[in-house]
Amino acid sequence: MTLVYYLIAEKLPLTPTAGGQYHMVLKLAPERYRRFLSYICGFALCFTWESYLTSASWLFGMNISGIITIWTGEYQTYYTFVPAVCTLTFACAVNLSWGKHMNVFEALVLVVQSAAFFLVVVILGMASGTHNLSASFTFDSFTAVCIVVAILVTFCAGDSALSDGPLAVSGHPLGPILQLFMDATRGNKSTACFVFVSSAIIFAVATINTATISSRMLFSLTRDGRDPVVTKLFAKDLNGEGFPRRCVVIACILPLIILWINFVSSVGFQAIVSQVTLALVITYFMVFACSLDARIHRPDLLGSAPGSFFRPGRYLGIATDITAMVFLFLIGLICCIPFAPNPNAAGWNYAPFMILAVVLIGLIVWLVSARKHYRPGQGVPAHV
């Protein structure tokens, strides 16, 4: 993932927008296939971030319901549903009221998480020179040191939820590693409660950030699509210079609708949100495939962006693109594997089927309307 982030960082100056992979594919794809590939990528990303927003709010609810279950010994679906709805509503309110300053908010969160990671290293390093060296004492004992470590680790673990946006280079690949520390802190009920409470805060922040990404993607695709019906619905967002409020509201309403599926079928809900990781892998793969084509046929394109710091050059760039594509292909295969041997309907991995369904819907929309009205790149700087 470090290599993936490096290659994404290389392309950010080329498309410094909220479109992420959507606009990167637009800039790097061959001219003949540019409109179609960018539309499919953008369509898939819109659905992906709506699913991700649903998942982030549900994880928040699960943390709250985890606390309730620990102390009551029982679980009901609404224990998770109600907090999930609350955090979605809160995320929508924050984006509507402070949406123009979300970049400052995201930067502050990143600073806090980096500081938390540094403090974890310092605290564990100091503890190694004392009698508190054992892992059982560090992670299972209910002491001040353990509480601080648990809370700090939770803040670090939240980075994985905040760094998977279209501009993923702002994060770092330590999220999965730090998640292991978070799992280790769940040794007993008391420590687990502190972890759950602090992680609830983190996932609330992650939901706010994901709502921002979802509304940005929806706005980008809507602005470029210019479908007459959709344009009329979003007229105020598209024609004004203010904040796209309708995009924010719709980006938060759709996850609310998906959340209700839990009361009908938890398997159906899991099927919808299961495709998030696979969809991101596929869109990253599309970026690097188009990047590889650009390096071969248009070698000056990736070096034309002003102020670009990450420039591997043509031949090293070709090698890194191929390496990243091989890595993403393997990750994509893993994302398609069932969760357990001999799975039943409840344990099957529906991610590849959901991706296929999303692509088919995108193809239908393309053939019926988008290929006539779609005008991509209206929000991309024209320096290339």
C-alpha atoms as one frame of an Amber mdcrd trajectory, in Angstrom:
protein
   0.000   0.000   0.000   2.973   2.310   0.484   3.710   1.900  -3.226   0.047
   2.513  -4.084   0.007   5.720  -2.038   3.273   6.821  -3.653   1.809   6.417
  -7.140  -1.398   8.195  -6.139   0.731  11.034  -4.732   2.461  11.286  -8.084
  -0.855  11.906  -9.790  -2.440  14.306  -7.296  -0.855  17.441  -8.821  -2.287
  16.344 -12.163  -5.827  16.229 -10.763  -5.918  18.219  -7.484  -9.648  17.658
  -7.034 -12.012  15.707  -4.814 -12.674  13.325  -7.715  -9.719  11.126  -6.804
  -9.485   8.027  -8.985 -12.410   9.292 -11.080 -10.512  12.290 -12.415  -7.182
  10.429 -12.520  -8.672   7.897 -14.927 -10.099  10.785 -16.940  -6.693  12.414
 -17.340  -4.651   9.265 -17.931  -6.935   7.029 -20.020  -6.515   6.813 -23.815
  -8.551   9.466 -25.623 -10.793   6.909 -27.304 -11.967   5.323 -24.039 -11.668
   8.319 -21.715 -15.327   9.235 -21.336 -16.542   5.682 -20.813 -13.815   4.569
 -18.384 -14.028   7.725 -16.282 -17.811   7.453 -16.069 -17.745   3.809 -14.945
 -15.022   4.631 -12.409 -16.969   7.622 -11.065 -20.241   5.698 -10.942 -18.603
   2.843  -9.010 -16.925   5.286  -6.608 -20.199   7.072  -5.863 -21.845   3.814
  -4.849 -18.693   2.736  -3.004 -18.522   5.823  -0.828 -22.219   5.616  -0.053
 -21.625   2.023   1.086 -18.538   3.110   3.010 -20.538   5.847   4.745 -23.176
   3.275   5.669 -20.493   0.918   6.993 -18.737   3.664   8.997 -21.978   4.698
  10.708 -22.853   1.038  11.393 -19.426   0.456  12.960 -20.064   3.437  15.202
 -23.360   1.861  16.252 -21.653  -1.479  16.852 -19.207   0.144  19.259 -22.084
   1.616  21.246 -24.070  -1.626  21.159 -20.888  -3.456  22.222 -20.831  -1.456
  25.442 -24.520  -2.190  26.026 -24.058  -5.895  25.341 -21.057  -6.138  27.683
 -23.089  -4.814  30.614 -26.529  -6.257  29.812 -25.615  -9.550  28.157 -28.135
  -9.129  25.337 -28.183  -7.606  21.862 -30.939  -6.057  19.778 -30.564  -4.646
  16.260 -31.787  -1.212  17.305 -28.877  -0.982  19.778 -26.717  -0.493  16.682
 -29.268   1.140  14.392 -30.128   4.138  16.589 -26.497   5.294  17.178 -25.787
   4.752  13.462 -28.668   7.036  12.504 -27.520   9.598  15.075 -23.968   9.704
  13.733 -25.203  10.003  10.139 -27.438  12.901  11.154 -24.554  14.496  13.030
 -22.213  14.034  10.050 -24.767  15.652   7.757 -25.210  18.602  10.134 -21.453
  19.155  10.453 -20.952  19.055   6.690 -23.836  21.452   6.075 -22.705  23.939
   8.703 -18.930  23.652   8.376 -18.496  22.034   4.976 -16.333  24.798   3.526
 -13.720  24.190   6.212 -13.569  20.383   6.144 -10.024  20.453   4.787  -8.917
  22.161   8.023 -10.845  19.590  10.053  -9.230  16.676   8.207  -5.755  18.167
   8.664  -6.327  18.571  12.413  -7.490  14.965  12.734  -4.400  13.750  10.889
  -2.159  15.747  13.235  -3.910  14.318  16.309  -3.588  10.753  15.016   0.101
  11.177  14.195   0.726  12.605  17.669  -1.207   9.724  19.232   0.931   7.181
  17.403   4.109   8.934  18.581   2.867   8.948  22.180   2.060   5.219  22.026
   5.649   4.502  20.997   7.006   6.759  23.756   4.790   5.294  26.492   5.525
   1.681  25.545   9.219   2.525  25.290   9.216   4.028  28.779   7.301   1.053
  30.157   9.881  -1.357  28.740  12.444  -0.161  31.290  10.186  -0.906  34.248
   8.469  -3.894  35.836   5.477  -3.200  33.568   7.134  -4.903  30.613   4.759
  -7.844  30.246   2.080  -7.737  27.555  -0.519  -9.031  30.019   0.044  -6.045
  32.302   0.089  -3.559  29.424  -3.067  -4.737  27.714  -5.111  -6.588  30.342
  -4.658  -4.507  33.501  -7.039  -1.675  34.299  -4.494   1.021  35.202  -3.884
   4.603  34.176  -1.109   3.592  31.780  -3.293   0.966  30.121  -6.207   3.369
  29.761  -3.984   5.989  28.101  -2.475   3.398  25.760  -5.924   2.053  24.848
  -7.299   5.505  24.031  -4.210   6.562  22.061  -4.151   3.317  20.094  -7.813
   3.786  19.254  -7.101   7.237  17.869  -4.319   5.713  15.777  -6.561   2.892
  14.576  -9.101   5.431  13.365  -6.538   6.565  10.813  -7.356   3.603   8.586
 -10.952   4.828   8.402  -9.880   8.366   7.549  -7.051   7.652   5.141  -8.925
   5.568   2.569 -10.456   8.559   0.800  -9.788   9.499  -2.824  -6.786  11.522
  -1.668  -5.380   8.533   0.191  -1.855   9.891   0.132  -2.734  12.038   3.136
  -2.785   8.859   5.215  -0.201   6.162   5.803  -0.104   2.341   5.721   0.175
   1.965   9.513  -3.573   1.710  10.008  -3.838  -2.101   9.686  -0.807  -2.590
  11.947  -2.216  -0.284  14.583  -5.523  -2.097  14.338  -3.725  -5.166  15.714
  -2.809  -3.132  18.798  -6.419  -2.052  19.115  -7.567  -5.677  19.057  -4.983
  -6.518  21.715  -6.376  -3.882  24.073  -9.720  -5.681  24.281  -8.450  -8.003
  26.999 -11.045  -7.408  29.692 -14.364  -5.662  30.089 -13.060  -2.481  31.683
 -10.335  -1.845  29.121 -12.727  -2.824  26.337 -15.231  -0.193  27.480 -12.591
   2.524  27.308 -11.548   1.339  23.863 -15.149   1.206  22.666 -15.954   4.683
  23.980 -12.889   6.276  22.426 -13.330   4.331  19.194 -16.915   5.569  19.081
 -15.511   9.078  18.949 -13.113   8.102  16.175 -15.802   6.472  14.072 -18.015
   9.520  14.524 -15.161  11.596  13.103 -14.633   9.024  10.334 -18.331   9.213
   9.446 -18.108  12.996   9.119 -15.100  12.654   6.832 -16.703   9.902   4.750
 -19.870  11.966   4.346 -17.688  14.751   2.954 -16.056  12.386   0.463 -19.425
  10.908  -0.568 -20.986  14.316  -1.241 -17.877  15.450  -3.166 -17.995  12.401
  -5.425 -21.739  12.768  -5.969 -21.309  16.442  -6.834 -18.407  15.734  -9.236
 -20.274  13.048 -11.156 -23.517  15.058 -11.199 -21.728  18.163 -12.488 -20.002
  16.184 -15.242 -23.032  14.040 -16.102 -25.382  16.909 -16.929 -28.372  14.608
 -17.220 -31.428  16.878 -17.683 -33.467  15.311 -14.860 -30.559  15.138 -12.427
 -29.385  18.645 -13.347 -32.815  20.024 -12.548 -32.764  18.341  -9.137 -29.293
  19.696  -8.314 -29.704  23.038 -10.096 -28.807  25.130  -7.044 -25.697  23.082
  -6.365 -24.484  23.058  -9.959 -25.188  26.649 -10.944 -24.276  28.392  -7.723
 -20.924  29.073  -6.160 -21.958  28.072  -2.664 -21.671  24.778  -0.835 -23.504
  21.847  -2.558 -26.052  21.289   0.209 -28.399  19.024  -1.734 -25.528  16.682
  -2.561 -24.669  16.480   1.142 -28.253  15.737   2.154 -28.745  13.040  -0.499
 -25.339  11.523   0.315 -26.560  11.073   3.907 -30.109   9.970   3.095 -29.069
   6.998   0.945 -27.098   5.314   3.796 -30.102   5.824   6.077 -32.194   3.845
   3.611 -29.573   1.084   3.395 -29.407   0.852   7.211 -33.060  -0.185   7.352
 -32.229  -3.368   5.446 -30.755  -4.750   8.689 -34.262  -5.181  10.089 -35.236
  -7.284   7.058 -32.014  -9.147   6.283 -28.613  -8.700   7.892 -27.150 -10.824
   5.087 -28.530  -8.402   2.509 -27.026  -5.460   4.373 -23.615  -7.137   4.581
 -23.812  -7.941   0.867 -24.264  -4.259   0.012 -21.405  -2.945   2.159 -19.066
  -5.864   1.429 -17.964  -4.492  -1.927 -16.245  -1.360  -0.571 -12.685  -2.691
  -0.407 -12.945  -4.561  -3.703 -14.344  -1.476  -5.442 -11.491   0.696  -4.189
  -8.968  -1.923  -5.335 -10.560  -1.995  -8.803 -10.586   1.804  -9.175  -6.952
   2.034  -8.064  -6.144  -0.703 -10.588  -7.864   1.352 -13.307  -5.727   4.370
 -12.402  -2.478   2.439 -12.643  -3.496   0.663 -15.856  -4.229   4.045 -17.449
  -1.003   5.402 -15.959   0.954   2.549 -17.542  -0.606   3.310 -20.919   0.239
   7.002 -20.509   3.874   6.276 -19.630   4.238   4.166 -22.771   2.335   6.297
 -25.283   2.411   9.780 -23.690   5.542   9.832 -21.524   5.436  13.593 -20.916
   1.939  13.628 -19.420   2.761  12.610 -15.850   5.663  15.059 -15.704   3.577
  18.021 -16.825   1.855  18.777 -13.520   3.327  21.823 -11.737   5.084  21.285
  -8.418   5.048  17.495  -8.565   7.388  15.999  -5.951   6.827  12.308  -6.690
   8.324  11.657 -10.122   9.711   8.141 -10.624  10.431   8.741 -14.290   9.275
   6.741 -17.296  10.975   3.363 -16.845  10.889   3.235 -13.052   7.313   4.454
 -13.277   6.411   1.589 -15.612   7.932  -0.882 -13.156   6.107   0.620 -10.162
   2.778   0.715 -12.005   3.113  -2.957 -12.937   4.139  -3.904  -9.395   1.192
  -2.020  -7.905  -1.195  -3.637 -10.383   0.060  -7.116  -9.480  -0.379  -6.312
  -5.776  -3.899  -4.939  -6.304  -4.829  -7.940  -8.450  -3.849 -10.299  -5.642
  -5.726  -8.205  -3.066  -8.740  -8.216  -5.373  -8.662 -12.015  -5.556  -8.481
 -12.224  -1.767 -11.491  -9.910  -1.526 -13.487 -12.404  -3.607 -12.730 -15.461
  -1.461 -15.592 -16.736   0.781 -15.141 -16.032   4.475 -15.096 -19.725   5.456
 -14.886 -23.165   3.805 -18.148 -24.609   2.488 -20.071 -21.350   3.016 -23.835
 -21.187   3.267 -25.943 -18.258   2.069 -25.209 -16.234   5.202 -21.455 -16.786
   5.024 -20.910 -16.229   1.325 -18.788 -13.345   0.035 -21.088 -11.212  -2.100
 -18.529  -8.506  -2.918 -17.811  -9.617  -6.527 -21.535  -9.970  -7.264 -22.243
  -6.483  -5.888 -19.439  -4.986  -7.973 -20.808  -6.725 -11.056 -24.296  -5.386
 -10.289 -22.996  -1.831  -9.853 -21.076  -2.011 -13.145 -24.127  -3.386 -14.964
 -26.285  -0.568 -13.601 -23.627   1.917 -14.680 -23.583   0.397 -18.178 -27.361
   0.682 -18.445 -27.287   4.332 -17.336 -24.456   4.977 -19.792 -26.335   3.479
 -22.742 -29.654   5.131 -21.882 -28.504   8.624 -20.963 -24.935   9.300 -19.868
 -23.227   8.749 -23.229 -25.341  11.611 -24.628 -24.928  14.140 -21.816 -21.746
  13.198 -19.972 -19.076  15.937 -20.229 -16.239  14.934 -17.911 -13.547  17.052
 -16.353 -15.467  20.275 -15.707 -13.868  20.594 -12.285 -10.343  19.564 -13.292
  -7.697  22.306 -13.741  -6.807  22.860 -17.382  -3.025  23.008 -16.962  -2.643
  19.686 -18.848
